[in-house]
Amino acid sequence: MAEEKRKVKIKIEKLRKAFGEVVAVKDIDLDIYEGDFLTLLGPSGCGKTTTLRAISGLEEATDGKIYINDKLVFSKKDELIVAPSKRNVGLIFQSYALWPHMTVEANIAFGLKIKKLPKNEIDKRVKNILADVHLEGYGKRYPSELSGGQQQRVAIARMLINRPQIFLMDEPLSNLDARLRIEMRSELIQLHNRTGATTIYVTHDQEEAMTLSTRICVMNEGVIRQIASPEEIYGRPADMFVAGFISNPQMNFFKGIVEQKGAKTVIKAGGFSVEVPKDIVGNRNEVVFAVRPEDFVIDPKGTSYNIKTRLPAGSFQIAMANNGDEKDIALMFDGEEDITTGEVIKLVIKKDKFHIFDKKTEKRLN
């Protein structure tokens, strides 16, 4: 569905947040659509958590406006700040923030008791929510008697029981081990799909963002660098920061020399020579040429590289290689590919699997 035809659930205009002289969020604009699973992704200190807290009302921004369901909930200019409890959002944080002296049932029911709902209504909702998060039979236990994954489910249940239209999640899986993180990602996707809620999710983990999101908003130094689907973010990064951040191992960046050979325009980089349309590079003599580790192929007609190290990882393997002229590059192959440390292999780049960036602006050209 085209974005312009989708209902905007949350609208952010020129949002700014400064802590003294440090500006954490720099006048960002962002539309979050109904049913989105939008991930705010970036390194520590990029402004993603501050943005989430401003949406929730837990952080008062320095300037800008925030709309939820077409209702203005924050405007510094108009001196309008709607309380978090009035914004109909559910919150989950890195810390589960469960009451240790309360049972699972009591933790989940706490918000409903504050609202003074009838006991039979509370009991019914708690029972249903426990089933939804696969915690039937755990209602009488205390948080200390639960695993990390179970505690996170309790935190999710506590959010769900208030029936919010919007889920706000700040690195909720970072305290879990690798296996549990994968399990909980599946749980979160199912939860999102089942409820139809709009979800805003904060993480610095690119894999988490790629697997969960309908759209990813990449941030750095308080600025939005790109908003797009996971496929576009990965396949067509808008600039060198996005290209480098959304890559594990790191994207390989080369100095690219542009040459004109008759009617052909060629970029020479890292021992490779790639023909490109003239209009991509324009009158530039030099660009930044980039290739992901998995986009090289061993081919006897290719460029020679020496395998410096090899890191087997089961179904795949990572290698660092050097051609004698450039810094080491990262390569990724199938786990069964027969390569050894010290071996010289010949590489070619998969067809059209390269990225070209402007040397000065670092913006994408192709």
Secondary structure, 3 states (H helix, E strand, C coil): CCHHHCCEEEEEEEEEEEECCEEEEEEEEEEEECCCEEEEECCCCCCHHHHHHHHHCCCCCCEEEEEECCEEEEECCCCEECCHHHCCEEEECCCCCCCCCCCHHHHHHHHHHHCCCCHHHHHHHHHHHHHHCCCCCCCCCCHHHCCHHHHHHHHHHHHHCCCCCEEEEECCCCCCCHHHHHHHHHHHHHHHHHHCCEEEEEECCHHHHHHHCCEEEEEECCEEEEEECHHHHHHCCCEHHHHHHCCCCCCEEEEEEEEEECCEEEEEECCEEEEECHHHHCCCCEEEEEECHHHEEEEEEEEEEEEEEEEEECCEEEEEEECCCCCCEEEEEECCCCCCCCCEEEEEECCCCCEEECCCCCEECC
